[in-house]
Amino acid sequence: MLAQDIIIRPVVTEKGMSGIAEKKYTFEVAKNANKIEIAKAVEELFKDVKVAKVNTVSMRGKLRRQGRYQGYTRSWKKAYVTLTPDSKDIEFFEGMM
């Protein structure tokens, strides 16, 4: 798999943005990707970045209704990526704060 296929998008939420000071970043990743693949993909996509650890969470789809019809949103996987203290920051998140 390519790095672009593993890292789908950054998760920009209030909780996700609060971890940037400790060099913790949140991404939506492919459901079948493991922690090692996620770490390699982040280091490949963002130059001069060293990953210390990766935590993953499988997010269940939520029940949504529109009138009398209801269904579930898609399930997805979230990765919390922690960088080493001597590593560079990810530039994408710099403008968010």
Backbone as a printed PyTorch tensor [residue, N CA C, xyz], in Angstrom:
tensor([[[  0.8370,  -1.1950,   0.0000],
         [  0.0000,   0.0000,   0.0000],
         [  0.8730,   1.2470,   0.0000]],

        [[  0.3980,   2.2630,  -0.6820],
         [  1.0820,   3.5470,  -0.6890],
         [  0.7530,   4.3180,   0.5840]],

        [[  1.6110,   5.2610,   0.9210],
         [  1.3880,   6.0760,   2.1110],
         [  0.1010,   6.8800,   1.9940]],

        [[ -0.2250,   7.3170,   0.7620],
         [ -1.4540,   8.0820,   0.5490],
         [ -2.6900,   7.2140,   0.7490]],

        [[ -2.5720,   5.9060,   0.5490],
         [ -3.7030,   5.0120,   0.7640],
         [ -3.9040,   4.7020,   2.2420]],

        [[ -2.8520,   4.7850,   3.0400],
         [ -2.9430,   4.4640,   4.4700],
         [ -3.4630,   5.6680,   5.2500]],

        [[ -2.8560,   6.8440,   5.0450],
         [ -3.2830,   8.0690,   5.7270],
         [ -4.3490,   8.7170,   4.8510]],

        [[ -5.6120,   8.6770,   5.2880],
         [ -6.7080,   9.1970,   4.4690],
         [ -6.8580,  10.7060,   4.6430]],

        [[ -6.9550,  11.1650,   5.8960],
         [ -7.1200,  12.6020,   6.1290],
         [ -6.7930,  12.9100,   7.5830]],

        [[ -6.4330,  14.1540,   7.8950],
         [ -6.2640,  14.5370,   9.3010],
         [ -7.6280,  14.7540,   9.9500]],

        [[ -7.7150,  14.4710,  11.2250],
         [ -8.9520,  14.6980,  11.9780],
         [ -8.7870,  16.0270,  12.7070]],

        [[ -9.5690,  17.0230,  12.2870],
         [ -9.4680,  18.3690,  12.8530],
         [-10.6460,  18.5730,  13.7960]],

        [[-10.4190,  18.2730,  15.0740],
         [-11.4190,  18.4790,  16.1140],
         [-10.7640,  19.2300,  17.2650]],

        [[-11.5860,  19.6470,  18.2170],
         [-11.0440,  20.3780,  19.3570],
         [-10.1020,  19.4950,  20.1680]],

        [[-10.4850,  18.2450,  20.3710],
         [ -9.6330,  17.3230,  21.1290],
         [ -8.3570,  17.0040,  20.3470]],

        [[ -8.4850,  16.8440,  19.0350],
         [ -7.3220,  16.5590,  18.2190],
         [ -6.3300,  17.7050,  18.1810]],

        [[ -6.8290,  18.9320,  18.1830],
         [ -5.9570,  20.1020,  18.1460],
         [ -5.2670,  20.3400,  19.4830]],

        [[ -5.8730,  19.8980,  20.5850],
         [ -5.2610,  20.1220,  21.8970],
         [ -4.0010,  19.2860,  22.0920]],

        [[ -3.8350,  18.2000,  21.3470],
         [ -2.6630,  17.3550,  21.4910],
         [ -1.4540,  17.8230,  20.7160]],

        [[ -1.5980,  18.8660,  19.8990],
         [ -0.4940,  19.3110,  19.0560],
         [  0.6670,  19.8340,  19.8960]],

        [[  0.3920,  20.4200,  21.0530],
         [  1.4610,  20.9400,  21.9080],
         [  2.3800,  19.8130,  22.3810]],

        [[  1.8410,  18.6130,  22.5720],
         [  2.6470,  17.4540,  22.9850],
         [  3.1000,  16.6260,  21.7910]],

        [[  2.9540,  17.1810,  20.5660],
         [  3.3120,  16.5020,  19.3110],
         [  2.5000,  15.2240,  19.1050]],

        [[  1.2050,  15.3020,  19.4110],
         [  0.2730,  14.2060,  19.1410],
         [ -0.6790,  14.6570,  18.0400]],

        [[ -0.7270,  13.8900,  16.9690],
         [ -1.5500,  14.2320,  15.8120],
         [ -2.5470,  13.1200,  15.5500]],

        [[ -3.7160,  13.4830,  15.0260],
         [ -4.7950,  12.5360,  14.8000],
         [ -5.0880,  12.4350,  13.3070]],

        [[ -5.2050,  11.1860,  12.8130],
         [ -5.4750,  10.9490,  11.4040],
         [ -6.5510,   9.8810,  11.2550]],

        [[ -7.3160,   9.9860,  10.1690],
         [ -8.1600,   8.8720,   9.7510],
         [ -7.2960,   8.0020,   8.8590]],

        [[ -7.2860,   6.6960,   9.1350],
         [ -6.4180,   5.7820,   8.3980],
         [ -7.2460,   4.6450,   7.8010]],

        [[ -6.6270,   3.8760,   6.9290],
         [ -7.2920,   2.7270,   6.3170],
         [ -7.6310,   1.7000,   7.3960]],

        [[ -8.7810,   1.0560,   7.2580],
         [ -9.2460,   0.1250,   8.2930],
         [ -8.3370,  -1.0870,   8.4480]],

        [[ -7.6560,  -1.4890,   7.3790],
         [ -6.8150,  -2.6780,   7.4540],
         [ -5.3470,  -2.3600,   7.7250]],

        [[ -5.0050,  -1.1040,   7.9860],
         [ -3.6200,  -0.7050,   8.2450],
         [ -3.2610,  -0.9960,   9.6980]],

        [[ -2.0350,  -1.4810,   9.9200],
         [ -1.5820,  -1.7160,  11.2950],
         [ -0.6870,  -0.5610,  11.7470]],

        [[ -0.2520,  -0.6080,  13.0140],
         [  0.4880,   0.5090,  13.5960],
         [  1.8320,   0.7370,  12.9090]],

        [[  2.4950,  -0.3290,  12.5110],
         [  3.7930,  -0.2020,  11.8530],
         [  3.6320,   0.4800,  10.4970]],

        [[  2.6210,   0.0790,   9.7350],
         [  2.3690,   0.6980,   8.4310],
         [  2.0050,   2.1710,   8.5810]],

        [[  1.2230,   2.4940,   9.6120],
         [  0.8230,   3.8860,   9.8450],
         [  2.0480,   4.7390,  10.1670]],

        [[  2.9410,   4.2360,  11.0330],
         [  4.1500,   4.9820,  11.3950],
         [  5.0310,   5.2320,  10.1710]],

        [[  5.2190,   4.2180,   9.3320],
         [  6.0430,   4.3840,   8.1330],
         [  5.4040,   5.3640,   7.1530]],

        [[  4.0760,   5.3270,   7.0400],
         [  3.3790,   6.2330,   6.1200],
         [  3.5090,   7.6830,   6.5720]],

        [[  3.4110,   7.9440,   7.8770],
         [  3.5380,   9.3160,   8.3860],
         [  4.9520,   9.8250,   8.1460]],

        [[  5.9640,   8.9810,   8.3990],
         [  7.3460,   9.3970,   8.1840],
         [  7.6330,   9.6320,   6.7030]],

        [[  6.9520,   8.9020,   5.8250],
         [  7.1530,   9.0730,   4.3870],
         [  6.4490,  10.3220,   3.8600]],

        [[  5.2310,  10.5830,   4.3320],
         [  4.4570,  11.7290,   3.8390],
         [  5.0010,  13.0610,   4.3480]],

        [[  5.3860,  13.1070,   5.6180],
         [  5.8490,  14.3450,   6.2370],
         [  7.3440,  14.2080,   6.4940]],

        [[  8.1490,  15.0020,   5.8000],
         [  9.6050,  14.8960,   5.8750],
         [ 10.1290,  15.3750,   7.2300]],

        [[ 11.2810,  14.8430,   7.6470],
         [ 11.9680,  15.1940,   8.9030],
         [ 11.0960,  14.9340,  10.1220]],

        [[ 10.2920,  13.8700,  10.0810],
         [  9.4020,  13.5240,  11.1930],
         [  9.7570,  12.1180,  11.6610]],

        [[  9.8990,  11.9400,  12.9770],
         [ 10.1470,  10.6240,  13.5640],
         [  8.9760,  10.2670,  14.4700]],

        [[  8.3880,   9.0930,  14.2650],
         [  7.2330,   8.6600,  15.0360],
         [  7.7100,   7.8840,  16.2600]],

        [[  7.2350,   8.2780,  17.4420],
         [  7.5720,   7.5650,  18.6720],
         [  6.6140,   6.4020,  18.8930]],

        [[  5.2990,   6.6630,  18.7770],
         [  4.3220,   5.5870,  18.9540],
         [  3.0330,   5.9250,  18.2360]],

        [[  2.2200,   4.8850,  18.0140],
         [  0.9360,   5.0180,  17.3340],
         [ -0.1150,   4.2770,  18.1420]],

        [[ -1.2140,   4.9490,  18.4390],
         [ -2.3680,   4.3120,  19.0710],
         [ -3.5160,   4.3550,  18.0730]],

        [[ -4.2660,   3.2510,  17.9640],
         [ -5.3700,   3.2020,  17.0070],
         [ -6.6830,   2.9210,  17.7190]],

        [[ -7.7670,   3.4360,  17.1260],
         [ -9.1180,   3.2440,  17.6440],
         [-10.0260,   2.9450,  16.4610]],

        [[-10.8260,   1.8950,  16.5640],
         [-11.8220,   1.6130,  15.5350],
         [-13.1150,   2.2990,  15.9230]],

        [[-13.5830,   3.2160,  15.0760],
         [-14.7690,   4.0080,  15.3630],
         [-15.9850,   3.3420,  14.7210]],

        [[-17.0200,   3.0960,  15.5230],
         [-18.2490,   2.5060,  15.0000],
         [-19.0730,   3.5610,  14.2830]],

        [[-19.8520,   3.1230,  13.3000],
         [-20.7590,   4.0400,  12.6170],
         [-21.8940,   4.4350,  13.5430]],

        [[-22.3540,   5.6770,  13.4260],
         [-23.4290,   6.1720,  14.2880],
         [-24.7660,   6.0830,  13.5650]],

        [[-25.8180,   5.8870,  14.3320],
         [-27.1660,   5.8380,  13.7770],
         [-27.6170,   7.2510,  13.4250]],

        [[-28.0270,   7.4550,  12.1970],
         [-28.5180,   8.7550,  11.7300],
         [-29.9020,   8.5740,  11.1330]],

        [[-30.7470,   9.6060,  11.3010],
         [-32.1070,   9.5550,  10.7710],
         [-32.3550,  10.7450,   9.8780]],

        [[-33.1450,  10.5150,   8.8380],
         [-33.6680,  11.6040,   8.0220],
         [-35.1370,  11.2890,   7.8040]],

        [[-35.9710,  11.9730,   8.5530],
         [-37.4030,  11.6950,   8.4800],
         [-37.6940,  10.3040,   9.0150]],

        [[-38.3870,   9.4960,   8.2260],
         [-38.7130,   8.1640,   8.7050],
         [-37.6700,   7.1200,   8.3020]],

        [[-36.6290,   7.5430,   7.6140],
         [-35.5700,   6.6220,   7.2040],
         [-34.3870,   6.7420,   8.1550]],

        [[-33.7460,   5.6370,   8.4020],
         [-32.5680,   5.6700,   9.2650],
         [-31.5240,   4.7000,   8.7410]],

        [[-30.2830,   4.9740,   9.1090],
         [-29.1780,   4.1290,   8.6970],
         [-27.9490,   4.4870,   9.5040]],

        [[-26.8790,   3.7940,   9.2450],
         [-25.6430,   4.0120,   9.9820],
         [-24.6150,   4.6960,   9.0860]],

        [[-23.8380,   5.6230,   9.6810],
         [-22.7090,   6.1850,   8.9700],
         [-21.6320,   5.1110,   8.8920]],

        [[-20.6570,   5.3130,   8.0500],
         [-19.6400,   4.2800,   7.8760],
         [-18.7310,   4.2000,   9.1040]],

        [[-18.2140,   3.0190,   9.3680],
         [-17.2320,   2.8570,  10.4320],
         [-15.8540,   3.1660,   9.8610]],

        [[-14.9220,   3.6190,  10.7160],
         [-13.5990,   4.0240,  10.2660],
         [-12.5890,   3.8260,  11.3770]],

        [[-11.3200,   4.0350,  11.0490],
         [-10.2410,   3.8260,  12.0020],
         [ -9.4910,   5.1350,  12.2100]],

        [[ -9.2110,   5.4350,  13.4810],
         [ -8.5190,   6.6640,  13.8500],
         [ -7.1640,   6.2880,  14.4400]],

        [[ -6.1320,   7.0670,  14.1170],
         [ -4.7910,   6.8260,  14.6510],
         [ -4.2930,   8.0800,  15.3550]],

        [[ -3.8210,   7.9010,  16.5870],
         [ -3.1550,   8.9680,  17.3310],
         [ -1.6590,   8.7370,  17.1750]],

        [[ -0.9710,   9.6510,  16.4790],
         [  0.4560,   9.5040,  16.1910],
         [  1.2270,  10.4600,  17.0910]],

        [[  2.1470,   9.9160,  17.8990],
         [  2.9890,  10.7160,  18.7780],
         [  4.3870,  10.7750,  18.1760]],

        [[  4.9250,  11.9850,  18.0390],
         [  6.2550,  12.1690,  17.4780],
         [  7.2940,  12.2400,  18.5910]],

        [[  8.5550,  11.9870,  18.2370],
         [  9.6440,  12.0900,  19.2120],
         [  9.8770,  13.5630,  19.5430]],

        [[ 10.4130,  13.8660,  20.7350],
         [ 10.6030,  15.2760,  21.1240],
         [ 11.5450,  16.0520,  20.2020]],

        [[ 12.5490,  15.3830,  19.6020],
         [ 13.4990,  16.0820,  18.7350],
         [ 13.0310,  16.1730,  17.2870]],

        [[ 11.8550,  15.6400,  16.9760],
         [ 11.3450,  15.6360,  15.6130],
         [ 10.7210,  16.9940,  15.2640]],

        [[ 10.6620,  17.2860,  13.9530],
         [ 10.0050,  18.5050,  13.4900],
         [  8.4920,  18.3670,  13.6210]],

        [[  7.7820,  19.4960,  13.7050],
         [  6.3270,  19.4770,  13.7240],
         [  5.7960,  19.2380,  12.3150]],

        [[  4.5280,  18.8190,  12.2200],
         [  3.8860,  18.6530,  10.9220],
         [  3.3060,  20.0000,  10.5180]],

        [[  3.7390,  20.5000,   9.3430],
         [  3.3960,  21.8740,   8.9300],
         [  1.9060,  22.0690,   8.7200]],

        [[  1.1900,  21.0070,   8.3010],
         [ -0.2340,  21.1450,   8.0150],
         [ -0.9900,  21.6540,   9.2390]],

        [[ -0.6360,  21.1700,  10.4160],
         [ -1.3530,  21.5220,  11.6400],
         [ -0.9190,  22.8640,  12.2000]],

        [[  0.1840,  23.4190,  11.6970],
         [  0.6980,  24.6890,  12.2210],
         [ -0.3100,  25.8280,  12.0460]],

        [[ -0.9720,  25.8880,  10.8950],
         [ -1.9120,  26.9750,  10.6190],
         [ -3.2250,  26.8290,  11.3660]],

        [[ -3.4890,  25.6790,  11.9390],
         [ -4.7600,  25.4420,  12.6230],
         [ -4.8090,  26.1030,  14.0010]],

        [[ -3.6660,  26.2330,  14.6340],
         [ -3.6450,  26.7390,  16.0050],
         [ -3.6430,  28.2500,  16.0420]]])
